[in-house]
Amino acid sequence: MQEEESKALRGRGRPARPPEEAREAAVQAATWLLLHEGYAATTMEAVARHAGMAKKSLYQFAANREELVALVVRGWTDAFLPAMAHDAAAPGDVLPLLKEILQAMAARVLTADAVGLFRLLCTDFPARADLLALYQRNGIERGTALLAEWLQRQAARGHMTAENAPELAGLLLAMVIAEPLRQMALGLLAPVPAWDAAPRIDAALRLLGGSAVKMAGASALRGG
């Protein structure tokens, strides 16, 4: 009986992967091709072949190469969402929660593949402007907007005072993400997890708690 069932399964072909698993395979294939073969080689046909799926299946997740690359970068910022789902219960919770958010961001956008894409964007190649626009919109702008929205929520709850949350978010990410990313692209720092972002995050939050906003809990970061 078991043998007959096994033959029937083989006759129907390999069972289809769950949608999330297939989507992740497509994203991983697109990332690999971008970093190893370049943007021009990252076609829908190549991604489908590399992911081991039919091209028709790939179109369920993206209509074209541009949407596929957007999925890659947007997947990085999606990784921030669980940490940003938590709000402070009291002013003293803001900085510890913000530290967790920044650690989650660093853990994803300072990895070898993210650094590799940034390094690619620093070179000259056909369609660079298109890829840069996708990166800016789905990565930098979205990440900054998500962090700004979280800061605004904490201010609305009365746990902190921040006059310009988008500007504050941009400054925090410049300190914690942008400068290490630049050094990693130049080969001066190893990507995460070899590089520990925690000391830099602590330094940024000491500046934040000391002068940028009025916020409880800063003394713990100062070691006081």
Helices and strands as residue ranges (DSSP letters): H 2-12, H 19-36, H 44-51, H 55-58, H 65-78, H 81-84, G 91-93, H 94-109, H 112-121, H 128-135, I 136-141, H 142-156, E 160-161, H 165-173, I 174-178, H 179-185, H 198-207, I 208-212, E 214-215, H 218-222
